[in-house]
Amino acid sequence: MPELLDFLSLAVALADASAGRARDVWRGDLAVTYKADGSSLTDADLSIEATWRELIRQRFPSHGILGEEYGSESGSSAYTWVLDPIDGTRQFGTGLLNFASLVSLCRDGSPVLGIIDLPLSGMRYLAAEGQGTRFDGRPVRSSGRGDIGSAIVSLANPESFTGDAARGYERMRACGRLRVFDGGAPAYGALSRGLIDICLNGSDLDAFDICALCPVVTEAGGAISDWKGQALSIASRGAIVASASSGLHAVVLSKLTERV
């Protein structure tokens, strides 16, 4: 699809435009406020998304936009950009390192392009439909692991798992040979590099947290879905899981939904 290259060009320009701003705010005197739902907000969230929206309007005025900070703008085409300027604002606002800027493009609601940008390191995961996944400009692949017993598992903030999800979390916490915690979007990038085999998040996610992860995982050979195995889209909300292979994914889904 030739037009996909044009969309990739803009996605990279968006990430380039945000990286310096995110670094400058993080290095400076961070001022953190809080939204009505209790989530963190910084000037970087607002200024980056405003810049992104203006660049998208200039290049593709018929495209829709869905962003964490400024909501939804409908478009007249099949394409919608899904934006999270600072994914992991809680970490960002406390001076921690595991945050990212997320850019995604959906066609008819399905993610076809995704960027997980890591502003502090200057590294970037980039994936698009049929183009594979790249990290720091080079192609990467998931581990392809199928054995849950030897898997490296990334588990999100335990507070995000409640009710039945908490029971699924506890079962996954007992799995694998190594577990890491609260890795955020960078953990899904690490899965695409073969460094992590399973990523699990609880019910506190929205589309702008989810869409960019999907192409990065699937174009590297991994699998990603909600906990019922349903495909993710611009309408997705809640808990998700990603695995290094389809076989491992089936095992993980069974673990998450089993009744004791």
SVG drawing of the C-alpha trace seen along z (x, -y; Angstrom):
<svg xmlns="http://www.w3.org/2000/svg" viewBox="-17 -24 37 49">
<polyline fill="none" stroke="black" stroke-width="0.4" points="0.0,0.0 2.0,-3.0 0.1,-5.5 1.3,-3.6 4.8,-5.0 3.4,-8.5 1.6,-7.7 4.9,-6.2 6.7,-9.4 4.3,-11.5 4.3,-9.1 8.1,-9.4 7.8,-13.2 5.4,-13.2 7.8,-11.1 10.7,-13.4 8.7,-16.4 7.8,-15.1 11.1,-13.6 12.9,-16.7 10.0,-18.3 9.5,-15.2 13.2,-15.2 13.2,-18.9 10.1,-18.7 11.4,-15.5 14.8,-17.1 13.3,-20.3 11.3,-21.3 8.4,-18.9 5.0,-20.3 2.4,-17.5 -1.3,-18.1 -4.1,-15.5 -7.2,-14.9 -10.7,-14.2 -10.0,-10.4 -6.8,-10.8 -4.3,-10.3 -1.3,-12.5 -1.0,-15.3 2.1,-17.4 2.7,-20.2 4.4,-17.6 1.2,-15.7 -0.7,-18.8 2.0,-20.5 3.0,-17.4 -0.5,-16.3 -1.3,-19.9 1.7,-19.8 0.8,-16.4 -2.7,-17.4 -1.6,-20.4 0.9,-18.3 -1.8,-15.7 -4.3,-18.4 -1.7,-19.9 -0.7,-16.6 -4.0,-14.6 -6.9,-16.9 -9.5,-14.1 -8.1,-11.8 -9.7,-11.5 -7.8,-12.0 -8.3,-10.4 -5.9,-11.6 -5.7,-11.1 -5.7,-14.8 -8.0,-16.5 -10.4,-13.8 -11.8,-12.8 -12.0,-14.7 -14.0,-12.9 -12.6,-12.6 -14.1,-11.9 -11.7,-9.0 -11.2,-5.5 -8.1,-6.5 -7.9,-7.7 -4.7,-8.7 -4.6,-7.5 -2.2,-9.4 -0.8,-9.2 1.9,-11.9 3.2,-10.5 2.2,-7.0 3.2,-6.4 2.7,-9.9 2.8,-8.5 6.4,-7.4 7.2,-10.5 6.0,-12.8 8.0,-11.1 11.3,-11.2 11.3,-7.5 12.4,-6.2 9.8,-3.8 7.5,-6.0 6.9,-6.3 5.2,-8.4 2.7,-6.4 1.6,-7.1 -0.8,-4.8 -2.9,-4.9 -6.1,-2.8 -7.9,-1.9 -11.6,-1.2 -10.8,-1.0 -7.9,1.6 -4.4,0.5 -2.1,0.7 0.8,-1.4 2.4,-1.9 5.3,-3.7 6.6,-3.3 9.0,-6.1 11.5,-6.2 12.5,-9.9 15.2,-9.6 17.2,-6.9 16.5,-8.2 15.3,-4.7 12.1,-3.8 10.0,-0.8 8.2,-1.3 5.9,1.1 3.4,1.0 1.2,3.5 3.3,5.9 6.5,3.9 7.7,5.8 8.9,4.2 12.1,2.2 13.9,1.1 16.6,-1.6 16.2,-1.1 16.9,2.6 14.4,5.5 13.5,7.4 11.5,10.5 9.8,11.9 11.4,15.0 8.7,17.3 8.8,19.1 5.9,21.6 6.7,22.9 5.2,20.8 7.4,22.4 10.6,20.8 8.9,17.5 9.9,14.0 6.8,12.3 6.1,8.6 3.2,7.7 1.7,4.3 1.0,2.3 -0.8,4.8 -3.3,2.1 -4.7,2.3 -5.9,5.8 -9.2,6.1 -12.0,8.8 -11.5,11.7 -8.5,9.9 -6.8,10.0 -7.1,13.8 -5.7,14.0 -2.8,11.8 -2.0,14.1 -2.0,17.1 0.4,15.4 2.6,14.3 3.3,17.9 4.3,18.6 7.6,18.2 11.2,18.3 11.5,14.6 9.0,11.7 9.4,8.0 6.8,5.4 5.2,2.2 7.2,2.0 4.6,0.1 4.6,-0.3 8.4,0.3 7.8,3.9 5.7,4.5 8.6,3.2 10.9,5.5 8.6,8.4 9.1,7.5 12.9,7.8 12.6,11.3 13.6,10.0 10.2,10.6 7.7,13.3 4.5,12.3 3.1,8.8 0.0,8.5 -2.0,5.3 -5.1,4.8 -8.4,3.0 -7.1,-0.6 -6.2,-0.9 -7.9,-2.9 -7.5,-2.9 -4.7,-5.4 -2.8,-3.1 -3.4,0.0 -3.4,-0.8 0.3,-1.6 1.3,1.7 -0.6,3.9 1.5,3.5 4.7,3.5 3.8,6.9 2.2,8.6 4.6,7.5 7.4,9.0 5.6,12.4 3.9,12.0 0.2,12.1 -1.9,9.5 -5.5,9.4 -7.9,8.8 -8.1,11.5 -10.9,13.3 -8.7,13.5 -10.6,10.8 -8.7,8.6 -7.9,5.1 -9.2,2.0 -9.8,-1.7 -12.9,-0.6 -10.9,1.5 -10.8,0.7 -9.5,2.7 -7.2,5.6 -4.9,6.9 -2.2,9.5 0.6,10.1 2.7,13.2 5.8,14.1 3.9,16.7 0.4,17.7 0.9,21.0 2.1,19.3 -0.8,16.9 -3.3,19.7 -1.7,21.1 -1.8,17.7 -5.4,17.0 -6.3,20.4 -4.5,19.4 -6.2,16.1 -9.7,17.4 -9.5,20.7 -11.9,21.3 -10.6,22.9"/>
</svg>
